[in-house]
Amino acid sequence: MGESRDADLVDLAAEAYIYGYPLVYDLSMVGTSLRDGFGALAAAPFNRFAHSEHLADHRTEFVSVNNDTLYSIAQLDLSGGPLRLHVPDTGGAYYVLQFVDAWTNNFAYVGRRATGTGEGDWLIVPPGWSGSVPDGVRGVIDAPTAVVTVAGRNACDGPGDLPRVRALQEQLTLTPLDGRPHRTGLPTPEPGVPEELRFFEELRVWMADFPPSPADQAYQDRFQPLGLLEEGPSPYAAADPALVGALTKGLERGRARVEGVSRAGTGGGARPGSWNTNPHLFDYNLDHLGVGTIDSPEWRIADREASYLARAVAARIGLWGNHGYEAVYAQTFQDSEGRQLNGAHSYALRFPEPPPVESFWSVTMYDTPDYYLVDNPAGRYSIGDRTPGLVHADDGSLTLYLSRERPADPARAANWLPAPAGDFRPMLRLYTPGAAVLDGSYEIPAVERVGD
């Protein structure tokens, strides 16, 4: 009987890990942003933008970071009241401000696709707020949690375009509605909890401070036997050995499931070398769809319990990624014959026609298993339709070359995307994708091994 209960607790702990991983990972990154910054972004306090001054490179240790845009990221603390956001006129240039709650739900967008590129002000309000909206505000952005990440991206066409983008970044402002800063910050987990239980302690504390929607709250009530709903002193500071064993085994099992699905992909076809592309990877937000989102059944996962694993996988492979209608991300680990991509070999990726997008596209190189940008002597981390000097064939097709060494042929070198020495994973980004991408009719060409 005891063994059966222990097994049930392990299963429950694995479910809790999958359910809670996005919250813990997200708020851990929020804390990193506040305390240390990351990559090209300096540390910044709550309610202030941190701007990258150059495009991301191998020093930017952030999962699947893009090399197409300059980031402007702000961590918001709305516990003291609303913030007024000012955005500049970008003159038609692509940008997006993506609003992400503590559970990694994308709940609003401001930018070219969603609201246009004109100058304007928006009011960001905390849960339950019912005050008066001041004059001159274009609209209200209702935040589901008191802590929010604003992930801003301005398209940047290389170093020569930096002054234009930097000038736009400096015009992004956040102002408390009452003129006074209010910063409560992140609650601190109890320090006496053993390291192996730290995940569950963070989940316990942060679940209480950042409650999810009522439907999700009903689901998380089942985690009562794990101590996750306990208030006050931590139940993990001196936990029963049986509970410790169940939690650690469950964490390992939950993590293995998230890693396995992340590596297997999220919607690719069965053909060897097919790209895993899922415009609906970020459709797990079922309850909070505000300004700039598309609130329709096709952009919401039908099964709520299935949405928890989808949310965890999305956080693992692309934290703070956009809904598919804003940008689609496609990844592959294999060549056309199903072999793992590795820098010991050379590869070609031929596009007979340009990928169908309304904005732009790129292919970015990442190592595995970290999914970080790859250090290389050329200083090239991505390649796409804005890359100068690309060489097209007479029939208009474009072939990219993925290899560790620079190709000797000048035309191939112009189209070269440097790879690491070991295993790698390229990612194709499609900004404001066309209908053929969203309905699945566009097939991305497989990566071919060449020169062996």
N, C-alpha and C positions, 0 to 999 in steps of 0.2 A: 504493500500500500504506500509506504514511504517512497519507494523507488518511482512509483507512478506519479506521485505528487512532485518529486524532484524533476522528473522529465517534463511535466506540465509547466513547471516554473522556468525551465530552460527554454521551452518553446515560447512562453510568454515573454521572457527577456529578449529573445531574438526578435519578436514582433515589436517590442518596445524600442529596440535599437533602430529598426527600420523606420518606425514611426517618428522617432525623436532625432535621428541623425541630422536631418536638415536644420532643425532648430539649433542644435548644439554646434554644428559646423558653422552655420551662419553667424551666430552670436560670438563664436570664437574669432571669426574673421572681423566682425565689428570691433571686438576688443583689440585685435591686432592693428586695425586701422587707427584707432584712437591712441594706442600706446606706442607703436613702432612705425606705422605706415607699412607699405609693402611695395617692392619694386621701385618704380619711378614716383610713387606717391608718398609724400612725407606724412608723418603723423599729423592729425588735426583733431581738435576737440569736437564734441557734438555740435551740430547745427552750423558747421562751417565746411565749405568745399575744400578738398585737397585736389590739386590739379597736377597731372603728369605734364612735364615740360618737354618730354621727348617720347617717341613711340616705344612701346614695351620691347624688351630684349631678354637675353638669357638670364639677366640678373633679377628679372621680375618673377619671383617665385609665387605664382598664382595659377591655379589649375586652368588650363586651356585659355589663357589670356590672349586677347587679340592684338595684332600688329597693324591694324587698319585705321584705328582711331586713337585720339588722345582721350584718356579717361579724366573725368571730373567726378569725384565720388564724395558724397557727404553722408555721414551717419547722423540721423535725426533723433533727438529725444523730445517727444511731444508731451511729456508728462506735465510740463508747465503751461501748455497751451499751444495754439496754432502758430505756424510759421508762414510768412509771406515770401514766396519764391518769385524772383524776377528773372526772366529769360530775355536775351537780346535777339535782335533780328539777324539771322544768319545769311540773309540774301539768297535764299533758296538752297543753300548747301545742306547736306545731310547731317542731322544730329538727332539724338534721342536722349531723353531723361526717363529712365525706367525706375519705377517705384516698387520696392520689394519689402514685404513685411518680414517679421522675425522668423516666420515659418517658411520663408523663401517663396511665398506667393507673389507673382507679378500682378499688382492690383491697379496700376495706372501707368500711362505713358504721356509724355509731352514731347513733341518733336515733329519732324517734317511729315511723316506718315500720319501721325495721330492728330495733330493740332495745327500744322503748318509751321512756317519758319519766321513768322512775324514776332515783334517784341510784345511782351505781355507779362502780367502778374497772375499768380495762382495762390490760393490759400490751402495749405496742408493742415488738416485738423485731426486731433486724436480721437480715439474711440469714444463715442457718447457725447461729443461736443455739440452744443446747441446755441452758440452765440450768434452775433450779428456779423454778416459778411461786409467788409468795408467797400466803399466805392472804388471803382477802377480795377476790380478783380475779374478776370475772365471766367473763372470757375473754381469750384471747391474739390479738393482731392481728399477723400475720406480714408484715413489710415486704419487698417484693422488692428494694428498693435502700436504701442506707444514708442517703440523703437523701430525705425525704418531706414533702409538703405536707399539712397538715390544714386543710381549708377548712370552717369552721363557719358556719352560717346560722341565726339565730333570727328567726322571724317577728316583725315589728314593725308594729303597726297605727297608725303615725304618731307624731308628737312626744309625744303624751300617754302612749304606751306605752313610751317610752324608759326610765324608771326601772326598770320590771319587767325589761326585757331587760338593761340594764346590770348589775343585781344578779346575774342569771344568768351573765353573762360573767365577772364577777369570781370566780365559784366554779369556773371551768374551770382546772385546774392540771395541770402536767407536772412530774414529779419523777424524777430518775435513780434507778434501782433501788438503786445502791450509795451514793446520797446525795451523790455528787461529780459536778460537771459535766464532760462530755467533749465537746469540740467540735473536730473536725478541720476541718470546713468544706469549701468548694468548692475543687477544684484550680484553679490559675491557668494559663490558656493562656500560651504564650510571648509576651512583649511585642514581639519583633522581627518578628513576622509582618505583612506588608502588610495594610491594612484590607480589601482586596477578597478576601482569603483567611481573614479572621478567622472566618467561619462554620465553615469546614472545620477550622481549628485547634481551635476550641471543641468541635466534634463529635469530633475525634480524641481529645482529652484526656478529655472527659466519657464517651465510650463506654468507654474503658479503666477509668475509675474506677467507673462504674455499669453493669456488664455486664447485658444483657437476658437473657431466657430462652434456653436452649440452642437452641431452634428459630430464634429471631431472630438469635442469634449466628451460626448457620450461614449465614443469609441475608447478614449484613453482612460475612462473609469475602470476598464477591465484590468489596468495595471496596478490596482490597489494592493494585491498580494506581494508586489515587488517593492513596496515602500515608496513608490513614485508620487503618491498623492498625500504623503505625510507632510504636515505643516510643522513649523518650529525646528527644533534641533534635528540634525540629520540622522536618519535611521542607519546610515552607512558608516558612521564613525566607529561603532562597535557592533557590527552586524553579525548575526548568527552564521557560523561557517557554512551551513547548508545553503543559506541564501547567497552568500558570497560565491560559492561554487556555481550555483544556478545562474547568477548574474554574469560571471566571467565566461562561462560556457555559452550562454545565450548571446553575449556580445560577440564572441568569436563566430558563432553560427550566423548571426545577423549580418555581420561585416562580410563574411564569405559570400552570402547571398547577394549583397549589394555589389561586391566586386565582380562576382560571376556574371551578373546581368549587365554590369557596366562594360565588361570586356566583350561579352557576346554581342553587344550592340542593342539598339533600341528601335528596331523596325526595318532593318535591311533585308534584302532578298536572300534566297538560298544559293544563288549562283556564286561560285568561288570568286573572291575578290570584290564582291558587290559592296557598295558603300552603305553603311548604316545611317540612314537619314530619316528622321522622324519629325515632321513639322509640328507634331503634337506632343513633343517631349515635355513641354512646360504647361500642359493642359490640366495639371492636377489641382489648380485653383478652382474650386467649385462654388465659392461663397462670396468672394469680394472682387467684383469686376467693375471698375470705375472708369474715369476719364481715359480715353484713348484705347481701351480694351475692346474686344469684340465679344459681346455677351450673347452667345448663341450655342446651341447644343453641340455643334461640330467642333467647338473649342473647349469642351469640358469632357473629361474622362467620365464614362457612364457609371463605372463601378467605384464607389468611394474607397473601399478597402484596397483595390488595385492602385488607387492613386497614391497611396503611401509609399509603395515600392517605387513607383514612377518618380515620385518627388525625391526620394533618397538617391536614386540613380542620377537624376538631373543635377542634384547638388554635387554628387561625386565627380561627374565628368564635365560639368559646366556651371558652377555656381554663379548666380546672377545672370544667367542666360535669358534671352528674350523669348516671348511667344513666337511661333512660326510665322505669323503674318508680319512681324517686324524683321526677323532674320531667321534663316534656317541654317543649321549646322549639320554637316555630314562627315562621318569619320570612317576610316578603314584601317585594318591591321594587316591585310593580306594582299598579295598580288593576284593576278588573274587565274593562277593555278592553285590558289588557296594556301600559299606559303607565307609565313610570317615575314613582313617587311623588315629588312635589316640592312644596316650600313655596309655590310660586307659585299653587297650587290648594288647594281645600278638599275634604275627604273625609268620608264617613260609613261607619261599621262597625256594622252592625246584627246583634245576637245575638237571634234569635227565642226562644231558651231559653239559660239559663246553660251555659257549657262544663262537661262532666262531670268533676268533680274530687272527691276525698275531702278535700282541704285547702282550697286557695284558688287563684284565678287572677288574672292581671294582663296588661295590654298596656303595654309600655315603648317609648318613642321613642328611636331612635338615629340619629345622622348617618351618612353614608357618605363616604369608605371606611373611616373609623377605627372606626366602631361605638361611639362614645362617647355618653354622655347629652347632651341638648340643653339649653343655657342658655335660660331663658325667664323673663319677668317674673312669671309666676304661681308659679314654684318647683315646678311639677308635672312630674314626669318619668315617671310611670306612672299608670295608672288601672285599677281592677278591682273585684272584689266587696267589698273592704274599704274602698273610697273613700267617705267620708261625703258625703251629699247628692246621690247619683246620682238622676236622674229617669228612671223607667221609664214606658213607654206603658201605656195602659189594658189592652192584651192581654198585659202582662207582659214584653214585649220590651225590650231595652236597646240604644240607639243611641249610639255614641261618635262624637265629631267631632274629626277630625285636621286641623289648620290652623295656619298661622303666626299669624294674628290671632285674638283672642278672639271667639267668636260674639256677635252683638248680643243674640240671644234668651237670656234668663236660663236657660231649661231646657237649651238647647244648651251654654251656657257651663258649666253644672254638670257636663256630660259631656264637657268639652273636654280633649283631649290635645295640648299645644302641639308644633308641628313647626318645624324650622329653615327658613331661607330657601331652601336648596338641596335636593338629593336626600336622601331619608331611607329608613329601614328600621324599621318597627315589629316588635316581637317579642312574641308571646303566650306566657306561661309558665303551665303547668298543673302545680300541685304535688300530688303523689300522684294522678296521673291515673287516671280510670276506665277500665274495659275497652274502651269504645267508642273512646277515644283510642289505646290500645295496639294494638287490632286494626285500626285504620285506618277504621272505619266512621263515625266522627265527622268531619264536613266543616266546616271553619272558613269562615265567610262571607267573601266577597271584599270588599275596600275599594272603595267607590263614589265616583267624583268627583261633587261636587255644586256647584251655584251658578254654573257657567260659562255 
